[in-house]
Amino acid sequence: MRCVPFLLVSLLSFPVATMAASYEGAESVPLFHPLCFEPLMAHEDDGGAYDMAACAEEFKDIPVKRTPDGGLYAKRPAREDESALTAGYVVYEPIGTLDEALELVLYHDKQPEKAIHARVLVMARLPGFSPLYREYITSIDEAGTRCNGSIQGARLISEAILEVDLNVNSATLMKLAAPELPLGKAGQASDDIASLSLKPKDQLDNNESHCIGTVTKTYNLIDSREALKSLSFITGLKPTAANPYQACFDGLLNEFIKPPGTLDLQEFDLFKQLFVTTCGIK
């Protein structure tokens, strides 16, 4: 299946007459072996049906552990050319179910020598098959926010709204689109939205490990709109950047953000304006 940023784009052809008429929480999602999501996403045979129970039996010798925040974790089996320490791992957290048909999970994938990749996976229950048959539908993949795995948490808060918490670095934060702007084709931002990014965008720190805070966003699964909801920053970060744009950003952020480090959307808009005027980004 295609991997696209927003859910509805790939669900328009899915035959659920009352899609998103109801929703249930994480407890509605059955338990799967974490290593079964990768073959599920690659599976195209049997009309999309994939037996997650048979897959779990295949991986029964690979233990599954609970993480402190309720996720399910499993190490990948090591290949002959790598040690068990570098084989990587998968961890997922159940999110919820839409209309008793579509299940959402938060999926973190750590491949050898790569950063953690996080996305929300959407899969469909298949009437007429055994209970753990699934079809992979799509993923909600917050591209460009790869700071420490990107998606820190996700939850359904209604039959239409998915809420996600995103770890951000400086570059990602300042590339976020304005709230409540419509999406372009295939879930991509329109040219007008893309032009809102502050420039020069490559002057701000985009290091995957340099997180400065967390942004909470909402995704409307009915009309394919997204919006910022809140922002929370790590306070007391010490500016160390040699780059003048980054150094200016760091100094302004430390002056602007006070404990407990949260901003509402109006305050964030003010910060962006101050950054443009104070740091000379035209």
C-alpha positions in Angstrom: 0.0 0.0 0.0 1.0 3.6 -0.5 2.6 5.4 2.4 1.1 8.9 2.5 1.0 11.7 5.1 -2.8 11.8 5.7 -5.3 9.1 6.3 -8.3 10.0 4.2 -6.3 10.1 0.9 -5.9 6.3 1.0 -9.2 5.5 2.6 -11.5 7.0 -0.1 -11.6 3.7 -1.9 -11.9 1.6 1.2 -15.5 0.1 1.4 -16.6 1.2 4.8 -20.1 2.7 4.5 -20.1 4.4 7.8 -16.4 5.2 8.1 -15.5 6.9 11.4 -19.0 6.7 12.8 -17.5 5.6 16.1 -14.2 5.3 17.8 -12.7 3.2 20.6 -9.5 3.6 22.6 -6.3 1.6 22.7 -7.9 -1.3 24.6 -9.9 -2.1 21.4 -6.8 -3.1 19.4 -5.7 -6.7 19.9 -2.1 -7.5 20.7 0.2 -8.3 17.8 3.9 -9.4 17.6 5.8 -6.2 16.9 7.8 -7.9 14.1 4.7 -8.7 12.2 4.0 -5.1 11.0 6.8 -5.1 8.5 5.6 -8.2 6.6 2.0 -6.9 6.9 3.1 -3.7 5.1 4.9 -5.6 2.4 2.0 -8.1 1.9 -0.1 -7.9 -1.3 -1.3 -11.5 -1.8 -4.7 -13.0 -1.0 -6.6 -9.8 -1.6 -4.6 -8.0 1.0 -5.4 -10.4 3.8 -2.4 -11.2 6.1 -2.6 -13.6 9.0 -1.0 -11.8 12.0 -1.6 -14.9 14.2 0.4 -17.1 11.9 3.1 -14.4 11.8 3.2 -14.3 15.6 3.7 -18.1 15.6 6.7 -17.6 13.2 8.3 -15.2 15.6 7.3 -17.0 18.8 11.0 -17.6 19.8 11.6 -13.8 19.8 10.4 -12.4 23.1 8.1 -9.4 23.3 8.5 -7.0 26.2 6.3 -4.3 27.6 7.8 -0.8 27.7 7.0 1.5 30.7 4.5 3.5 28.6 2.5 0.5 27.5 4.2 -0.3 24.2 5.3 -3.7 22.9 8.9 -4.2 22.0 10.9 -6.8 20.1 14.4 -7.0 18.8 15.0 -8.0 15.2 16.8 -11.3 14.7 20.4 -10.5 13.8 21.7 -11.3 10.3 25.0 -13.2 9.8 26.8 -9.9 9.1 25.7 -8.1 12.2 25.6 -8.6 16.0 22.5 -8.8 18.1 23.3 -5.3 19.4 23.1 -3.7 15.9 20.1 -5.6 14.5 17.6 -3.0 15.5 14.2 -3.3 17.1 10.5 -2.5 16.7 8.1 -1.1 19.3 4.5 -0.2 18.9 1.6 1.3 20.9 -2.1 0.6 20.2 -4.0 3.9 19.5 -7.6 2.9 18.8 -10.2 1.7 16.4 -12.5 3.6 14.0 -16.0 2.3 13.2 -15.0 -1.2 14.4 -13.1 -1.6 11.1 -9.9 0.5 11.1 -7.1 0.0 13.7 -4.4 2.6 14.4 -1.1 1.9 16.1 2.0 4.1 16.7 4.9 2.3 15.2 8.6 3.0 15.9 11.2 1.2 13.7 14.9 1.2 14.5 17.0 -0.1 11.7 20.8 -0.7 12.0 22.8 2.6 11.5 19.6 4.6 10.9 17.6 7.0 13.1 14.3 5.8 14.6 11.4 6.1 12.1 8.0 6.7 13.6 4.6 6.7 12.0 1.0 5.9 12.7 -0.1 2.8 10.9 -3.7 2.2 9.7 -4.9 -1.3 9.1 -8.3 -2.9 8.4 -10.1 -5.8 10.0 -11.4 -8.2 7.4 -14.9 -9.7 7.9 -15.1 -13.3 6.9 -11.5 -14.1 7.8 -10.0 -15.3 11.1 -10.0 -12.6 13.8 -6.3 -11.6 13.4 -6.3 -11.2 9.6 -5.5 -7.7 8.6 -5.0 -5.5 5.6 -2.5 -2.6 5.6 -4.2 0.6 4.5 -1.7 3.5 4.9 0.4 5.4 7.3 0.4 8.9 8.7 4.1 9.8 8.5 5.2 13.2 9.8 8.1 13.7 7.4 10.7 16.1 8.4 10.2 15.8 12.1 12.7 13.0 12.8 13.9 14.4 16.1 14.4 11.5 18.5 12.0 9.3 16.6 9.5 12.1 15.8 6.1 11.0 17.0 6.2 10.7 20.8 2.6 9.8 21.3 -0.8 9.6 19.5 -4.4 9.1 20.5 -7.9 9.3 19.0 -9.9 12.0 20.8 -13.0 11.6 18.7 -14.4 9.7 15.7 -12.7 12.3 13.4 -9.6 13.7 15.3 -6.2 12.0 15.8 -3.9 13.9 18.1 -0.2 13.4 17.9 2.8 14.7 19.9 5.9 15.4 17.8 9.4 15.9 19.0 10.9 18.9 17.2 14.3 20.5 16.6 14.8 24.1 15.6 14.4 23.6 11.8 11.3 21.5 12.1 9.6 23.8 14.5 10.0 26.8 12.2 8.8 24.9 9.1 5.4 24.0 10.7 2.5 25.3 8.6 0.1 27.8 10.1 -2.9 26.3 11.9 -6.0 25.2 10.0 -4.6 25.5 6.5 -6.1 23.1 4.0 -3.9 20.4 2.4 -3.0 20.2 -1.2 -3.2 17.1 -3.4 -2.2 13.7 -1.9 -1.9 15.2 1.5 1.0 17.4 0.5 1.1 21.1 1.5 0.2 23.4 -1.3 2.7 25.8 -2.8 1.2 28.6 -0.8 1.7 26.7 2.4 5.2 25.6 1.5 6.2 29.2 0.9 5.4 30.0 4.6 8.6 28.3 5.7 11.1 30.7 7.1 14.3 31.1 5.0 17.1 30.3 4.9 15.6 27.1 6.4 18.9 25.2 6.1 20.5 27.6 8.5 18.6 26.3 11.5 19.7 23.1 13.4 18.1 20.0 11.9 20.1 17.5 13.9 18.0 14.5 14.7 19.1 14.4 18.4 18.8 18.1 19.1 15.3 18.3 20.4 14.0 21.6 21.8 10.5 20.6 22.6 7.2 18.9 21.7 4.4 20.1 19.4 0.9 18.7 19.7 -1.0 18.6 16.4 -4.5 17.4 15.4 -5.4 15.6 12.2 -9.0 15.6 11.0 -9.5 12.2 9.4 -12.7 13.4 7.8 -11.8 16.5 5.9 -7.9 16.0 5.8 -7.0 19.2 7.7 -4.4 19.6 10.3 -3.8 22.1 13.1 -1.4 23.0 15.8 -2.8 22.6 19.2 0.0 23.4 21.7 3.7 23.7 22.1 6.0 22.7 25.0 9.7 23.6 25.1 12.6 22.4 27.1 13.6 25.3 29.2 17.2 26.3 30.1 18.9 25.1 27.0 22.4 26.6 26.7 23.1 28.3 23.3 26.2 26.8 21.8 25.7 27.3 18.1 28.4 29.0 16.0 25.9 29.7 13.2 24.6 33.2 13.7 21.0 32.4 12.7 20.9 29.4 15.1 22.6 31.4 17.8 20.1 34.2 17.4 17.3 31.7 17.5 18.6 30.1 20.7 19.0 33.4 22.5 15.5 34.5 21.5 14.0 31.2 22.5 15.6 31.4 25.9 14.4 34.9 26.5 10.9 34.2 25.2 10.2 30.8 26.8 9.7 30.8 30.6 8.9 27.8 32.8 6.9 25.6 32.5 7.8 26.2 28.8 4.4 26.1 27.1 3.1 28.4 24.4 -0.3 28.8 23.0 -0.8 29.5 19.3 -1.0 33.3 19.5 2.3 33.3 21.5 3.9 31.0 19.0 2.9 33.4 16.2 4.5 36.3 18.1 7.7 34.3 18.5 7.8 33.6 14.8 7.4 37.3 14.0 10.1 38.2 16.5 12.4 35.7 15.0 12.0 37.2 11.6 12.6 40.7 12.7 15.2 40.0 15.4 17.3 37.4 13.5 17.2 39.0 10.1 15.5 36.2 8.2 13.8 37.8 5.2 
